[in-house]
Amino acid sequence: MDISTIGLFGFAAVFLLLALRVPIAFTLVSVSTACTLLAYSWKPGREFDLAKGFFPALGLIQSNAYEFLHSYELSMVPMFILAGHLAYHSELTTKIYYAVRLWLARVPGGLAVASLIGCGGFAAISGSSMACASSMGKICVPEMLRYGYSKQLSTASVAVGGTLGALIPPSVLFIIYGFFTETSVSRLFLAGILPGILSLVGYIATVYIWVKLRPEVAPRVEEDMPLDERFSALLRAWPSFVLVFLIIGGIYGGFFTATEAAAMSVAFLLFYGLAWRTLSIPMIIGALKATAAQTSALFFIAVGAKIFVSFVSLSGVTREFAAFITENQFDLWLVMLCIVLLYLVMGMFLDPLGTMLLTLPFLIPVIEGLGLNLIWFGVIVVKLLEIGLISPPVGLNVFVINSVVSRDIKVHTIFLGVTKFLVGDLIVLGLLVAFPIISLLLPTTMF
């Protein structure tokens, strides 16, 4: 059988299984393994011979899984996830939120803005959007509801704020993207800073406009804290500033790599937590268990994707697809529009990691063929995945928030609030596509 035909059957099988709600990890592993075995056992013009194809297929699958799991660069994934859990148990996220809340208490919608900034601060420590939404949801949503904020604004502001974990470094999605596209993770981290800040500004602007149009959704908090108390709260959040300096300042200044920054973050959080007695041994063990569970689930998907990418490369489908795009000389704006629509639609039904790993084998050859910058494209992809985290009907961050707040807040209530932020997200996305310098300014000045 022609290997391209096997490739097309493989893609059809993947989408069929995903439509049947089979977990993406099992889908990728099973389909890619079966199709690789079929490709080696059924050569064009020959009879099907499982015995001849078994060991070459097994060797390819084994080598790809081994190469992925023993990658030095990917060791930063569990370390950044662990840093997020340690930061949460050390109450650093609470201190960030409380400090910002005191400064913005009298500002219209100030608690919602403080939640967004708190999410941005947590994103600069962790790198996981859902962890950010879960941790900040437990802290911020009850506080806003206590002061009379509407359910829509309270929940939606934390749901969209959690997506900043995908863009603001350290980002797990940037790490996986860098591994699969062989681009510098350190430069990807730096490329995400300005787009992340721009997204945060867009969210804050959305809250401001929302509250101006409907003041009843965010009653003013009549707290007039003395200036010294506000500065004191800011000083108590000093470990967060040190962590941001370690991660971003260290990478930008060329003092250490992204992997070394992850190790430094964990070491600092352990030292701080034990020295200031905000961490106990049971807390550390709990953080390690949670990290192991999250990392295992993530790596299971990624290993399946690695085998799938090898099969796709073997089938030659991506080469034919890239050649079709370049030979027909489609306009760049049309190609980008199709990519944006593809991610927006897939993001409505699949998790971000699965969406990225399914599409990269096709899109990276096209992007390289068009001569576009892979770091800039990585920012666009992660921004689109960020939008997918809050897009109905399967916006994962919305369901995360729903799981940690009061049972009387329904999912559709959160989605109604989130839709108000999607307009700002699309504006930011348009700016990132139109002006690549926003993403590339910091990486090009990196030491």
Summary of the structure (lengths in Angstrom):
residues: 447
radius of gyration: 22.8
end to end distance: 51.4
largest distance: 83.1
contacts: 1627
relative contact order: 0.14
helix: 79%
strand: 0%
